[in-house]
Amino acid sequence: MGSSRTSVTGLLLAVVFLSGCIEILYDDPLPELEVKTIVKGYNGFRSEDSVEMVIGNQDEFEEIWGKAFKSHHPFPQPPQMDFERQTLILLMLDMKYNGGYEITDLEAVRGSNHISVSYREEHPGKYCGVPEIFTKPFHLFTVSEKGWPVRFNKMETVYRDCKN
């Protein structure tokens, strides 16, 4: 009887110890990656839908750059990107029927087998004065890591307070 009680007690202690170790693993914060803005704007290329995409090479980047800046005079030349060391990402909101919208709270963290990109869509509040013009807010940026799948997480929308 004493031997089985000792075995059960040992087993329970092992379970408690291991569950504590597992919790310690999950309590560690994920490492935040450096996010560097290439360009933000309000006239992304025309598409009704929002866009969350990883741009894989310079040719693809130049094509998207050309769409985003085709109406700019003079046309800005796209920068050369280092696709060997960083991940280039484009976020673009759906078509908005007035100004005052933005992509905010941008963050990238390294998960165990992916990069997680979180962002928020900010809307103008009820008392905000905004231009009456079609807009397509976008944010083109790099993340300081390469070679991992990217998962996007659009967080809860926030409304800017313009009462004052």
Solvent accessible surface area in square Angstrom, and as a share of the most:
residue,aa,sasa,rsa
1,M,182,0.81
2,G,50,0.48
3,S,88,0.57
4,S,65,0.42
5,R,160,0.58
6,T,95,0.55
7,S,72,0.46
8,V,83,0.48
9,T,69,0.40
10,G,35,0.34
11,L,116,0.58
12,L,107,0.53
13,L,117,0.58
14,A,46,0.35
15,V,86,0.49
16,V,100,0.58
17,F,139,0.58
18,L,102,0.51
19,S,61,0.39
20,G,32,0.31
21,C,48,0.29
22,I,97,0.49
23,E,110,0.49
24,I,111,0.56
25,L,127,0.63
26,Y,178,0.68
27,D,102,0.53
28,D,87,0.45
29,P,121,0.76
30,L,100,0.50
31,P,78,0.49
32,E,119,0.53
33,L,21,0.11
34,E,118,0.53
35,V,45,0.26
36,K,124,0.53
37,T,66,0.38
38,I,43,0.22
39,V,33,0.19
40,K,88,0.37
41,G,14,0.13
42,Y,101,0.38
43,N,73,0.37
44,G,3,0.03
45,F,35,0.14
46,R,140,0.51
47,S,37,0.24
48,E,120,0.54
49,D,101,0.52
50,S,61,0.39
51,V,27,0.16
52,E,74,0.33
53,M,51,0.23
54,V,59,0.34
55,I,1,0.00
56,G,40,0.38
57,N,75,0.39
58,Q,35,0.15
59,D,112,0.58
60,E,55,0.25
61,F,0,0.00
62,E,69,0.31
63,E,104,0.47
64,I,15,0.07
65,W,17,0.06
66,G,23,0.22
67,K,92,0.39
68,A,11,0.09
69,F,19,0.08
70,K,147,0.62
71,S,84,0.54
72,H,72,0.32
73,H,164,0.73
74,P,125,0.79
75,F,79,0.33
76,P,48,0.30
77,Q,139,0.62
78,P,27,0.17
79,P,54,0.34
80,Q,144,0.64
81,M,25,0.11
82,D,55,0.28
83,F,28,0.12
84,E,150,0.67
85,R,187,0.68
86,Q,41,0.18
87,T,4,0.02
88,L,2,0.01
89,I,0,0.00
90,L,4,0.02
91,L,1,0.01
92,M,4,0.02
93,L,3,0.02
94,D,54,0.28
95,M,28,0.12
96,K,20,0.08
97,Y,141,0.54
98,N,31,0.16
99,G,4,0.04
100,G,23,0.22
101,Y,32,0.12
102,E,46,0.20
103,I,6,0.03
104,T,28,0.16
105,D,83,0.43
106,L,39,0.19
107,E,73,0.33
108,A,1,0.00
109,V,24,0.14
110,R,36,0.13
111,G,8,0.07
112,S,107,0.69
113,N,82,0.42
114,H,28,0.12
115,I,0,0.00
116,S,22,0.14
117,V,0,0.00
118,S,15,0.10
119,Y,8,0.03
120,R,53,0.19
121,E,8,0.04
122,E,30,0.13
123,H,34,0.15
124,P,20,0.12
125,G,14,0.13
126,K,178,0.75
127,Y,129,0.49
128,C,20,0.12
129,G,81,0.77
130,V,42,0.24
131,P,83,0.52
132,E,150,0.67
133,I,100,0.51
134,F,112,0.46
135,T,10,0.06
136,K,0,0.00
137,P,2,0.01
138,F,12,0.05
139,H,11,0.05
140,L,6,0.03
141,F,0,0.00
142,T,4,0.03
143,V,0,0.00
144,S,56,0.36
145,E,46,0.21
146,K,76,0.32
147,G,67,0.64
148,W,94,0.33
149,P,87,0.55
150,V,26,0.15
151,R,135,0.49
152,F,54,0.22
153,N,71,0.37
154,K,97,0.41
155,M,54,0.24
156,E,142,0.64
157,T,41,0.24
158,V,52,0.30
159,Y,144,0.55
160,R,72,0.26
161,D,109,0.56
162,C,41,0.24
163,K,145,0.61
164,N,187,0.96
